[in-house]
């Protein structure tokens, strides 16, 4: 009769490596793939523009969201029919990351004197003011962009 010999430590390790290790590698790979797919999806972000008094005389606003050297999103708001409120909110789908938001405000006449930014004359009596703000997006959140800081 054949006697069953106890397995050596090396034989047990080879058996483990053949059976268990591939399953572990497979599940770790699936987990990493799921994390990558989940993180690369854009998040819904509530963006609130705080005009801080800069809404008086405002007829239009354009916001361009730039991530790196690419334009990620454009928002155009027209206030010719209805005057702008002190705050304007909307939802955007944005990837996580750093953004530069270029805000171009168009005024009927002169903009508020405290409003800092590059001023240019548009058609007729309209004046455009362009300013830039930085925005950091990390998941879904409510983000506020202050157009004109309040008096201190």
KOLDOMAR-668409 format. One line per 5 residues: number of its first residue (from 1); their letters; for each residue x, z, y of N, C-alpha, C, O, CB. Coordinates in pm, 1 decimal. Glycine has a CB too. Example, Ala and Ser with C-alpha at 12.3 -4.5 7.8 and 13.67 -1.06 7.14 Angstrom:
BEGIN
1 = as = 1319.0,780.0,-569.0,1230.0,780.0,-450.0,1320.0,780.0,-330.0,1423.6,846.5,-331.9,1130.8,904.6,-447.3  1285.0,708.0,-225.0,1367.0,714.0,-106.0,1290.0,787.0,3.0,1340.9,803.9,113.8,1408.4,572.5,-59.8
//
This chain:
BEGIN
1 = xxxxx = 80.3,0.0,-117.6,0.0,0.0,0.0,85.2,0.0,124.7,194.0,57.3,129.9,-91.7,116.8,-0.6  30.9,-67.0,225.5,105.4,-72.4,351.2,75.1,52.2,433.1,-39.8,94.1,446.8,70.2,-200.4,431.4  177.9,107.6,484.8,160.2,222.1,572.9,149.0,173.7,717.9,219.1,81.5,759.7,277.8,322.6,557.0  60.3,237.4,792.8,45.7,204.5,933.5,153.1,279.5,1010.3,161.5,402.3,1008.3,-96.8,239.8,986.2  233.1,201.3,1076.6,341.9,261.0,1153.1,291.8,294.3,1293.3,218.2,215.2,1352.1,464.5,165.7,1159.2
6 = xxxxx = 329.6,408.1,1347.4,289.0,438.8,1484.7,350.9,337.2,1580.8,464.2,292.4,1563.1,330.9,583.5,1523.7  272.3,302.8,1683.1,321.1,205.5,1780.9,428.6,269.3,1867.3,422.6,386.6,1904.2,205.3,152.3,1868.8  524.4,188.1,1896.8,628.1,236.0,1987.3,573.3,232.6,2129.9,470.9,170.3,2157.8,758.3,149.9,1974.8  642.7,299.6,2216.6,602.7,303.8,2357.8,601.0,162.6,2417.9,511.1,130.7,2495.7,698.7,395.2,2438.6  696.0,80.0,2384.4,703.2,-57.5,2435.9,585.1,-139.6,2385.6,530.3,-220.7,2460.2,836.2,-124.6,2394.4
11 = xxxxx = 544.8,-119.7,2259.1,429.6,-193.0,2206.0,301.2,-152.1,2277.4,215.9,-236.1,2306.1,415.7,-169.1,2055.0  287.8,-22.4,2305.8,168.4,22.8,2377.2,164.0,-36.4,2518.4,57.3,-75.7,2565.5,164.7,176.9,2383.7  277.1,-43.0,2584.8,282.5,-100.1,2719.9,246.9,-248.3,2718.0,175.3,-295.8,2806.2,422.0,-80.4,2781.2  296.0,-321.7,2618.5,262.8,-464.1,2607.1,112.5,-483.0,2584.3,51.8,-574.0,2640.6,342.7,-529.3,2491.9  53.5,-397.3,2502.3,-90.7,-404.9,2479.1,-168.7,-377.0,2606.8,-267.1,-445.1,2635.9,-132.3,-306.6,2370.1
16 = xxxxx = -125.6,-278.0,2682.2,-188.9,-246.2,2810.3,-175.7,-363.8,2905.9,-272.0,-402.7,2972.0,-126.4,-119.4,2872.3  -55.9,-419.7,2912.4,-30.0,-530.8,3004.2,-114.1,-652.3,2967.9,-156.3,-727.2,3056.0,118.7,-567.8,3003.3  -139.1,-672.6,2837.8,-217.6,-787.9,2794.1,-367.4,-768.5,2817.7,-437.1,-865.4,2848.2,-192.1,-814.8,2646.9  -418.0,-647.7,2804.7,-562.1,-624.7,2811.1,-609.4,-576.1,2948.7,-701.8,-634.2,3005.7,-601.6,-524.0,2705.9  -549.6,-474.4,3000.6,-601.4,-406.3,3118.8,-548.9,-465.9,3249.0,-626.2,-484.7,3342.9,-566.5,-260.0,3112.7
21 = xxxxx = -423.1,-495.2,3256.6,-361.9,-542.7,3380.1,-427.7,-668.8,3435.6,-452.3,-674.0,3556.1,-216.2,-568.6,3356.9  -457.7,-770.9,3354.9,-524.1,-889.7,3412.0,-659.8,-857.6,3474.7,-696.4,-915.6,3576.9,-542.5,-995.4,3304.2  -733.5,-766.3,3414.1,-862.6,-727.5,3472.0,-843.8,-659.7,3607.2,-917.9,-687.3,3701.5,-938.4,-634.1,3376.7  -746.4,-572.6,3616.5,-718.5,-504.6,3742.4,-679.0,-602.5,3850.6,-725.8,-592.7,3964.1,-609.2,-401.8,3723.8  -592.5,-697.5,3816.0,-550.1,-799.0,3913.2,-670.1,-882.7,3957.2,-683.6,-915.5,4075.1,-439.8,-890.3,3852.9
26 = xxxxx = -757.1,-916.9,3862.3,-876.3,-994.7,3893.3,-965.7,-920.8,3992.7,-1008.0,-979.0,4092.6,-954.1,-1025.9,3765.4  -994.8,-794.1,3966.6,-1083.4,-717.3,4054.4,-1021.1,-692.2,4192.2,-1091.9,-694.5,4292.8,-1118.6,-584.3,3988.9  -891.6,-668.5,4197.8,-824.6,-652.3,4326.9,-831.7,-783.1,4405.4,-853.2,-781.4,4526.6,-676.8,-608.4,4307.3  -813.9,-895.9,4337.6,-824.3,-1026.7,4403.6,-963.4,-1050.9,4459.6,-977.7,-1099.7,4571.7,-788.3,-1137.9,4306.4  -1065.8,-1017.3,4382.5,-1204.0,-1033.7,4429.2,-1228.3,-945.3,4551.9,-1290.4,-989.1,4648.8,-1305.1,-998.6,4316.0
31 = xxxxx = -1179.4,-821.5,4547.8,-1197.9,-729.8,4660.9,-1128.9,-783.7,4786.3,-1186.4,-779.6,4895.1,-1143.1,-589.6,4626.2  -1007.2,-833.8,4772.1,-935.5,-888.8,4888.0,-1006.4,-1012.6,4943.7,-1013.1,-1030.5,5065.3,-790.8,-924.3,4849.3  -1058.4,-1096.7,4856.7,-1132.1,-1214.6,4901.1,-1258.8,-1173.7,4975.6,-1291.6,-1233.2,5078.2,-1167.3,-1304.5,4781.4  -1329.9,-1073.8,4926.1,-1451.5,-1026.5,4992.7,-1419.5,-970.5,5131.2,-1492.3,-996.7,5227.0,-1521.5,-919.4,4907.1  -1311.7,-893.9,5142.4,-1272.5,-838.0,5272.1,-1238.4,-951.0,5369.2,-1278.0,-946.4,5485.7,-1151.7,-741.6,5256.4
36 = xxxxx = -1166.0,-1051.4,5322.5,-1128.9,-1164.2,5408.8,-1252.9,-1239.7,5457.3,-1264.1,-1270.8,5575.8,-1034.6,-1260.4,5333.7  -1345.4,-1268.9,5366.7,-1466.2,-1342.5,5404.4,-1550.4,-1260.0,5499.9,-1602.9,-1313.9,5597.4,-1548.4,-1380.0,5280.0  -1564.6,-1129.7,5474.3,-1646.2,-1043.9,5559.8,-1586.2,-1033.1,5700.0,-1659.8,-1037.2,5798.6,-1660.2,-904.6,5497.5  -1454.6,-1019.5,5710.2,-1390.6,-1002.4,5841.2,-1389.0,-1130.4,5922.0,-1385.8,-1124.2,6044.9,-1249.3,-952.5,5824.1  -1391.2,-1247.6,5857.0,-1382.1,-1372.7,5931.6,-1517.4,-1417.0,5986.8,-1524.1,-1514.2,6061.9,-1324.7,-1481.6,5843.2
41 = xxxxx = -1624.3,-1347.8,5951.0,-1755.7,-1381.4,6004.8,-1768.6,-1327.9,6147.1,-1721.5,-1218.1,6177.0,-1868.1,-1324.5,5914.9  -1832.2,-1405.3,6234.6,-1851.7,-1354.9,6370.5,-1950.8,-1238.9,6373.1,-2042.5,-1231.1,6291.4,-1900.4,-1467.2,6462.2  -1930.3,-1150.7,6467.6,-2019.5,-1036.2,6487.1,-2116.6,-1068.2,6599.6,-2084.3,-1143.2,6691.7,-1938.8,-906.3,6518.8  -2234.8,-1011.2,6591.3,-2329.3,-1022.8,6701.1,-2295.5,-915.6,6803.5,-2295.5,-796.2,6773.4,-2476.8,-1009.3,6651.3  -2266.8,-960.4,6924.1,-2223.4,-870.7,7031.0,-2325.3,-877.9,7144.5,-2361.7,-986.6,7189.3,-2079.7,-908.0,7081.8
46 = xxxxx = -2370.8,-762.4,7190.4,-2456.6,-755.9,7308.8,-2366.2,-748.4,7430.9,-2293.3,-650.8,7448.7,-2554.8,-632.8,7302.8  -2370.7,-850.5,7514.4,-2289.0,-853.2,7634.8,-2378.8,-823.9,7754.3,-2483.5,-886.5,7770.9,-2216.5,-990.5,7651.0  -2337.7,-729.2,7837.0,-2413.7,-692.1,7956.0,-2325.0,-718.3,8077.7,-2216.6,-661.3,8090.3,-2460.3,-541.4,7950.3  -2372.8,-805.5,8167.1,-2301.0,-831.0,8291.8,-2354.3,-733.7,8395.6,-2473.6,-733.2,8426.0,-2317.6,-980.1,8339.3  -2266.9,-652.7,8449.0,-2302.9,-555.8,8553.1,-2260.7,-617.6,8686.0,-2142.5,-618.5,8720.2,-2233.5,-414.0,8529.5
51 = xxxxx = -2358.5,-669.3,8760.8,-2325.4,-736.3,8886.4,-2284.2,-638.5,8995.4,-2206.4,-675.7,9083.3,-2442.8,-818.1,8933.7  -2332.1,-517.8,8993.3,-2289.5,-415.7,9089.2,-2309.1,-453.5,9234.6,-2223.1,-424.5,9317.7,-2147.0,-384.3,9067.4  -2418.5,-516.6,9266.8,-2444.1,-558.9,9404.6,-2406.4,-703.5,9429.6,-2440.4,-758.1,9534.6,-2369.1,-470.7,9500.3  -2337.6,-766.5,9337.2,-2296.1,-905.7,9355.6,-2408.9,-1003.1,9325.2,-2389.6,-1124.2,9335.9,-2176.4,-936.9,9267.4  -2526.8,-953.0,9287.4,-2636.8,-1042.9,9254.5,-2712.0,-1093.1,9377.4,-2789.8,-1187.9,9366.4,-2732.8,-973.6,9162.0
56 = xxxxx = -2691.4,-1032.9,9492.6,-2760.5,-1076.2,9614.5,-2712.0,-1215.1,9656.7,-2593.8,-1235.7,9684.2,-2738.0,-974.3,9729.0  -2805.4,-1308.8,9661.2,-2770.7,-1445.9,9698.9,-2717.6,-1530.0,9583.8,-2684.1,-1646.8,9603.4,-2669.5,-1443.3,9808.0  -2709.5,-1473.9,9466.6,-2656.1,-1545.3,9349.7,-2758.3,-1647.3,9300.0,-2873.6,-1612.5,9274.5,-2619.3,-1445.7,9235.9  -2716.3,-1773.0,9286.2,-2807.5,-1877.2,9237.8,-2771.8,-1925.7,9097.5,-2857.0,-1981.1,9028.1,-2807.1,-1994.8,9333.6  -2647.5,-1905.7,9055.0,-2607.6,-1948.2,8920.6,-2481.6,-1872.5,8878.1,-2401.7,-1828.9,8961.0,-2583.2,-2102.1,8916.2
61 = xxxxx = -2466.8,-1858.7,8747.9,-2347.0,-1795.1,8692.7,-2308.4,-1870.0,8565.8,-2393.6,-1907.5,8485.3,-2370.8,-1642.4,8663.4  -2179.6,-1890.4,8550.3,-2127.6,-1953.4,8429.1,-2015.8,-1865.3,8375.0,-1924.6,-1827.9,8448.8,-2076.6,-2099.3,8457.1  -2022.6,-1832.1,8245.7,-1920.8,-1752.2,8181.3,-1859.4,-1835.2,8069.1,-1930.7,-1889.9,7984.9,-1979.5,-1618.4,8127.7  -1727.5,-1843.9,8068.8,-1655.4,-1917.2,7964.6,-1567.5,-1817.2,7891.4,-1480.3,-1754.4,7951.3,-1570.0,-2035.4,8024.6  -1590.7,-1802.9,7762.0,-1513.9,-1711.4,7678.1,-1401.4,-1790.1,7611.6,-1426.3,-1882.2,7533.8,-1605.0,-1642.0,7571.1
66 = xxxxx = -1278.0,-1753.1,7642.9,-1161.3,-1820.6,7585.4,-1089.6,-1724.8,7491.9,-1060.0,-1610.9,7528.2,-1064.9,-1871.1,7696.7  -1062.2,-1772.0,7371.7,-983.0,-1694.3,7276.5,-858.9,-1776.5,7247.6,-865.3,-1883.4,7186.9,-1063.8,-1661.3,7143.8  -745.1,-1723.7,7292.6,-622.3,-1802.9,7284.0,-634.4,-1918.0,7382.2,-661.6,-1896.4,7500.3,-597.2,-1855.3,7138.1  -614.6,-2038.4,7334.9,-624.6,-2154.8,7422.9,-754.3,-2231.5,7401.1,-772.9,-2338.7,7458.6,-506.0,-2247.2,7401.2  -844.1,-2178.5,7319.0,-968.5,-2248.5,7287.4,-1088.4,-2181.4,7353.5,-1093.2,-2059.4,7369.0,-989.0,-2254.6,7136.2
71 = xxxxx = -1184.5,-2264.2,7391.8,-1310.3,-2212.0,7445.7,-1397.8,-2172.9,7326.7,-1432.4,-2256.7,7243.3,-1382.9,-2318.2,7538.6  -1432.6,-2045.4,7320.2,-1511.5,-1994.4,7208.3,-1661.0,-2000.4,7236.8,-1741.3,-2018.7,7145.2,-1471.0,-1851.6,7176.5  -1698.3,-1985.0,7363.2,-1840.7,-1981.7,7397.1,-1859.2,-2004.6,7546.3,-1774.4,-1966.8,7627.1,-1904.1,-1847.3,7355.2  -1971.2,-2067.1,7581.8,-2009.2,-2086.0,7722.5,-2150.4,-2030.8,7743.6,-2238.7,-2048.5,7659.6,-2002.0,-2237.7,7763.4  -2169.1,-1965.3,7854.7,-2301.3,-1913.6,7891.3,-2330.1,-1958.7,8033.6,-2247.9,-1939.0,8123.1,-2308.2,-1756.3,7878.7
76 = xxxxx = -2446.6,-2019.2,8055.0,-2487.7,-2059.0,8189.4,-2620.3,-1992.1,8221.5,-2715.5,-1999.2,8143.7,-2499.1,-2214.1,8201.5  -2625.2,-1927.9,8335.6,-2745.1,-1858.9,8380.9,-2786.1,-1917.3,8515.0,-2704.0,-1929.3,8605.9,-2721.5,-1705.3,8391.5  -2913.1,-1953.7,8527.2,-2964.1,-2013.8,8650.8,-3061.3,-1916.1,8715.3,-3160.6,-1876.4,8654.4,-3033.6,-2151.6,8623.0  -3031.7,-1877.7,8839.7,-3114.8,-1782.2,8912.4,-3188.2,-1848.4,9029.9,-3231.2,-1778.6,9121.7,-3028.9,-1666.4,8963.0  -3203.0,-1978.8,9028.9,-3270.1,-2047.6,9139.5,-3420.6,-2017.2,9140.3,-3480.4,-2006.0,9247.3,-3246.8,-2199.7,9129.7
81 = xxxxx = -3481.5,-2003.8,9023.2,-3625.0,-1975.6,9014.1,-3656.1,-1827.0,9028.2,-3751.8,-1788.6,9095.4,-3679.4,-2026.6,8882.2  -3573.1,-1742.9,8963.2,-3594.4,-1598.2,8964.8,-3463.8,-1531.0,9003.9,-3359.2,-1563.7,8947.9,-3644.8,-1546.4,8826.1  -3467.1,-1438.2,9098.2,-3342.6,-1373.0,9141.0,-3278.1,-1293.2,9028.1,-3345.4,-1245.4,8936.8,-3369.5,-1281.1,9259.8  -3147.3,-1280.3,9036.7,-3070.3,-1207.0,8935.4,-3096.6,-1057.7,8946.7,-3108.9,-1003.4,9056.5,-2919.5,-1235.7,8949.9  -3104.8,-992.9,8832.2,-3114.7,-847.4,8828.7,-2975.1,-787.8,8843.9,-2875.3,-859.8,8840.3,-3181.8,-798.9,8696.6
86 = xxxxx = -2968.9,-657.7,8860.9,-2838.9,-590.0,8873.5,-2759.8,-598.8,8743.7,-2636.8,-594.5,8745.0,-2858.4,-442.6,8913.1  -2831.4,-611.2,8630.2,-2764.8,-630.6,8500.9,-2830.3,-748.4,8430.3,-2950.0,-772.8,8445.2,-2772.3,-501.1,8412.4  -2751.6,-819.3,8354.7,-2800.2,-932.5,8275.8,-2742.3,-917.3,8136.6,-2620.6,-909.3,8120.3,-2760.2,-1070.9,8340.1  -2829.0,-913.2,8035.3,-2782.2,-893.2,7897.8,-2819.7,-1012.9,7811.4,-2923.1,-1076.4,7832.2,-2841.3,-763.4,7838.3  -2735.0,-1042.1,7715.2,-2766.9,-1142.7,7613.6,-2679.1,-1118.5,7491.9,-2583.6,-1041.0,7497.2,-2746.8,-1287.5,7668.8
91 = xxxxx = -2712.0,-1185.1,7383.1,-2638.3,-1169.2,7256.9,-2550.2,-1291.7,7234.1,-2589.1,-1405.1,7262.0,-2736.3,-1148.9,7136.7  -2430.4,-1265.2,7182.6,-2336.9,-1371.3,7145.2,-2284.6,-1343.5,7004.6,-2281.7,-1228.7,6960.1,-2219.1,-1381.4,7247.4  -2244.0,-1447.5,6936.5,-2173.5,-1431.2,6808.9,-2027.2,-1462.6,6836.7,-1991.3,-1576.3,6867.2,-2233.2,-1525.3,6694.7  -1943.4,-1359.8,6825.6,-1801.2,-1374.8,6855.9,-1717.7,-1318.9,6741.0,-1754.6,-1219.6,6678.3,-1765.5,-1303.6,6988.7  -1604.9,-1384.0,6714.5,-1507.4,-1332.9,6619.3,-1439.4,-1211.2,6680.7,-1434.8,-1197.8,6803.0,-1402.9,-1442.3,6580.8
96 = xxxxx = -1387.6,-1124.1,6598.5,-1307.5,-1013.7,6650.0,-1183.6,-1069.6,6719.6,-1126.8,-1169.6,6675.8,-1267.5,-916.1,6535.8  -1142.8,-1005.2,6826.8,-1021.3,-1048.1,6894.5,-1028.5,-1025.7,7044.5,-1123.4,-967.2,7096.7,-994.7,-1193.8,6866.0  -924.7,-1074.2,7112.4,-913.7,-1062.7,7257.5,-966.4,-1190.4,7322.2,-938.6,-1300.9,7275.7,-766.6,-1035.9,7300.4  -1041.7,-1174.0,7428.1,-1098.6,-1286.5,7500.9,-1066.4,-1273.0,7648.9,-1053.5,-1162.7,7702.0,-1251.1,-1295.0,7478.8  -1054.0,-1387.1,7713.5,-1051.9,-1394.7,7858.8,-1186.2,-1456.5,7896.9,-1222.2,-1563.5,7847.6,-927.5,-1479.8,7914.0
101 = xxxxx = -1259.1,-1389.7,7983.6,-1388.3,-1440.6,8028.9,-1370.9,-1487.6,8172.3,-1342.0,-1408.3,8261.9,-1501.1,-1331.6,8017.5  -1388.7,-1617.3,8192.7,-1382.3,-1673.5,8327.4,-1525.4,-1681.8,8379.6,-1609.3,-1752.0,8323.1,-1312.0,-1815.2,8328.5  -1551.6,-1610.4,8486.4,-1685.6,-1601.3,8543.1,-1687.8,-1677.5,8674.6,-1611.8,-1646.7,8766.4,-1728.5,-1453.0,8563.8  -1775.6,-1777.4,8683.1,-1792.6,-1853.7,8806.4,-1931.7,-1824.9,8859.9,-2031.9,-1858.3,8796.7,-1771.6,-2007.2,8782.9  -1937.1,-1763.1,8976.2,-2063.0,-1727.1,9041.0,-2086.4,-1822.5,9157.5,-1996.0,-1845.7,9237.7,-2061.3,-1578.4,9089.8
106 = xxxxx = -2207.3,-1878.1,9167.4,-2242.7,-1969.5,9275.7,-2345.3,-1899.6,9364.6,-2449.0,-1852.2,9318.1,-2298.9,-2105.6,9220.1  -2313.3,-1894.8,9492.8,-2398.2,-1827.1,9591.0,-2456.1,-1926.9,9689.8,-2391.7,-2025.6,9725.6,-2319.0,-1719.0,9665.4  -2579.5,-1899.5,9733.8,-2639.4,-1974.4,9844.0,-2588.3,-1906.6,9971.0,-2640.3,-1802.5,10011.2,-2799.9,-1976.4,9836.6  -2489.1,-1963.8,10032.5,-2427.0,-1900.2,10149.1,-2301.8,-1825.3,10108.9,-2232.7,-1863.3,10014.4,-2525.3,-1805.0,10217.8  -2272.9,-1717.7,10182.1,-2150.6,-1642.0,10157.3,-2173.4,-1533.6,10051.8,-2278.5,-1469.6,10050.5,-2099.6,-1579.2,10287.5
111 = xxxxx = -2076.0,-1512.8,9964.0,-2086.4,-1405.0,9865.1,-2060.0,-1269.7,9930.6,-2012.9,-1265.2,10044.2,-1987.5,-1428.2,9748.7  -2088.7,-1161.2,9862.8,-2058.7,-1029.1,9918.4,-1910.2,-1017.6,9952.3,-1826.6,-1064.2,9874.9,-2099.6,-918.2,9819.3  -1875.3,-957.0,10065.2,-1735.0,-950.4,10106.2,-1647.9,-869.8,10008.9,-1528.4,-897.0,9997.1,-1725.4,-889.9,10244.5  -1706.2,-770.6,9938.9,-1625.6,-688.2,9846.9,-1594.8,-758.3,9715.1,-1514.3,-709.1,9636.0,-1697.3,-558.2,9818.2  -1657.9,-872.0,9691.2,-1639.5,-942.8,9565.0,-1502.8,-1011.7,9564.5,-1477.9,-1103.7,9642.4,-1753.2,-1046.2,9542.6
116 = xxxxx = -1414.8,-965.3,9475.0,-1280.3,-1023.4,9466.0,-1282.8,-1142.6,9372.0,-1349.8,-1139.8,9268.8,-1177.0,-918.1,9417.5  -1210.7,-1245.6,9407.3,-1202.8,-1364.7,9323.8,-1164.2,-1484.3,9407.6,-1155.8,-1475.8,9530.1,-1335.5,-1390.3,9252.2  -1140.9,-1595.6,9341.0,-1102.9,-1719.5,9408.8,-1229.0,-1786.0,9463.5,-1320.8,-1818.3,9388.1,-1026.3,-1815.8,9312.1  -1232.6,-1805.9,9594.1,-1351.4,-1861.8,9659.3,-1328.7,-2008.7,9692.1,-1223.1,-2047.5,9742.2,-1385.9,-1782.7,9787.8  -1431.3,-2090.1,9662.4,-1427.7,-2232.4,9697.1,-1565.4,-2273.0,9749.0,-1668.0,-2221.8,9704.2,-1386.0,-2320.2,9573.7
121 = xxxxx = -1565.3,-2365.8,9844.0,-1691.9,-2418.7,9896.6,-1744.2,-2524.0,9800.4,-1671.0,-2614.1,9759.4,-1673.5,-2478.8,10040.1  -1869.5,-2512.1,9765.2,-1934.3,-2611.5,9679.4,-2017.4,-2702.9,9768.2,-1995.2,-2707.1,9889.2,-2023.5,-2543.5,9569.0  -2109.8,-2774.1,9712.8,-2192.5,-2866.3,9790.5,-2282.2,-2789.8,9887.8,-2335.1,-2683.5,9855.5,-2278.0,-2953.8,9697.0  -2297.8,-2845.4,10005.5,-2383.0,-2782.9,10105.8,-2330.1,-2648.7,10151.0,-2213.2,-2637.1,10187.9,-2522.1,-2766.5,10052.3  -2414.4,-2547.3,10148.6,-2375.2,-2414.1,10194.6,-2339.1,-2321.6,10078.8,-2317.4,-2202.1,10099.2,-2487.2,-2352.3,10276.2
126 = xxxxx = -2332.5,-2375.8,9958.3,-2301.7,-2292.0,9842.7,-2153.4,-2258.7,9835.8,-2067.7,-2339.7,9871.1,-2345.4,-2361.1,9714.3  -2125.7,-2138.4,9789.9,-1988.2,-2092.0,9770.2,-1972.6,-2047.9,9625.8,-2060.4,-1981.8,9570.2,-1952.6,-1975.5,9868.3  -1861.0,-2084.6,9565.7,-1831.8,-2041.3,9428.7,-1719.6,-1939.1,9430.9,-1620.9,-1952.9,9503.2,-1793.8,-2161.9,9338.9  -1737.7,-1836.8,9350.0,-1634.3,-1734.7,9332.5,-1600.1,-1731.1,9184.6,-1688.2,-1714.9,9100.0,-1681.7,-1593.0,9384.4  -1471.4,-1746.2,9153.5,-1426.4,-1744.0,9014.6,-1340.7,-1621.2,8993.0,-1247.7,-1594.4,9069.1,-1348.2,-1872.9,8978.5
131 = xxxxx = -1372.7,-1547.3,8888.8,-1292.2,-1430.2,8853.9,-1273.6,-1425.8,8703.4,-1347.1,-1490.1,8628.4,-1358.4,-1299.4,8904.7  -1174.4,-1349.2,8660.0,-1141.6,-1340.6,8517.0,-1145.0,-1195.0,8472.6,-1100.3,-1105.1,8543.8,-1002.2,-1403.0,8487.7  -1198.4,-1174.7,8354.8,-1203.5,-1041.8,8294.1,-1154.5,-1053.0,8150.3,-1169.6,-1157.2,8086.5,-1348.0,-981.9,8299.7  -1096.4,-946.0,8100.6,-1055.3,-943.1,7960.2,-1161.3,-868.9,7879.4,-1228.4,-778.7,7929.7,-915.2,-875.4,7943.7  -1174.7,-908.4,7754.5,-1276.4,-851.5,7667.5,-1215.9,-835.8,7528.4,-1153.9,-928.5,7476.2,-1405.0,-940.7,7663.9
136 = xxxxx = -1233.9,-719.8,7469.6,-1184.5,-692.1,7335.1,-1304.9,-674.4,7243.9,-1385.8,-583.9,7264.2,-1092.3,-565.3,7332.6  -1317.0,-761.1,7142.9,-1429.4,-755.5,7049.5,-1379.8,-702.2,6916.0,-1287.3,-757.5,6856.6,-1495.4,-895.5,7032.2  -1441.9,-594.6,6869.3,-1413.2,-535.6,6738.1,-1546.2,-499.6,6674.3,-1596.2,-388.7,6693.6,-1319.3,-409.0,6749.8  -1603.8,-591.3,6598.9,-1730.6,-565.3,6533.4,-1847.0,-574.1,6630.3,-1830.7,-608.6,6747.4,-1728.3,-429.8,6467.9  -1964.3,-542.3,6578.9,-2084.9,-546.1,6662.0,-2083.3,-430.2,6759.8,-2055.5,-316.1,6722.8,-2212.5,-541.5,6574.8
141 = xxxxx = -2113.2,-460.6,6883.6,-2112.1,-356.0,6986.5,-2186.4,-406.3,7108.8,-2225.7,-522.7,7116.8,-1966.6,-314.8,7023.7  -2204.7,-315.9,7203.8,-2255.3,-353.1,7335.7,-2137.2,-345.4,7431.1,-2076.9,-239.4,7448.0,-2374.5,-259.6,7382.4  -2104.7,-457.0,7492.8,-1989.6,-464.9,7581.9,-2037.3,-492.0,7723.5,-2126.2,-574.2,7745.4,-1890.8,-574.6,7535.7  -1977.7,-422.2,7819.5,-2014.3,-438.8,7960.0,-1901.6,-510.4,8033.6,-1784.3,-475.9,8019.4,-2044.6,-301.4,8026.2  -1939.2,-610.2,8112.1,-1844.8,-681.3,8197.4,-1884.6,-650.1,8341.0,-1994.7,-683.9,8384.4,-1844.7,-837.3,8168.9
146 = xxxxx = -1795.2,-586.0,8413.9,-1823.2,-546.7,8551.4,-1776.5,-657.7,8645.5,-1657.2,-686.4,8655.6,-1753.8,-411.5,8585.9  -1873.1,-719.5,8714.4,-1842.4,-831.0,8804.2,-1784.5,-777.6,8934.5,-1680.0,-823.8,8980.3,-1968.8,-916.3,8832.0  -1852.7,-680.3,8994.0,-1805.1,-621.0,9119.0,-1808.9,-470.4,9100.7,-1915.8,-413.2,9079.3,-1892.1,-666.3,9243.0  -1693.2,-405.4,9108.9,-1691.7,-260.1,9089.0,-1773.0,-188.1,9195.7,-1782.0,-233.4,9309.8,-1548.2,-208.1,9089.4  -1831.5,-76.5,9157.5,-1909.7,2.4,9253.1,-1815.3,70.6,9351.4,-1696.5,86.9,9323.6,-1998.1,107.7,9179.8
151 = xx = -1867.4,109.2,9463.0,-1785.6,176.9,9564.9,-1747.6,314.8,9516.2,-1826.8,384.0,9452.4,-1861.0,186.6,9699.9  -1626.9,353.2,9546.6,-1579.3,485.7,9504.5,-1557.3,574.2,9623.0,-1517.3,689.5,9607.3,-1451.0,475.0,9424.1
//
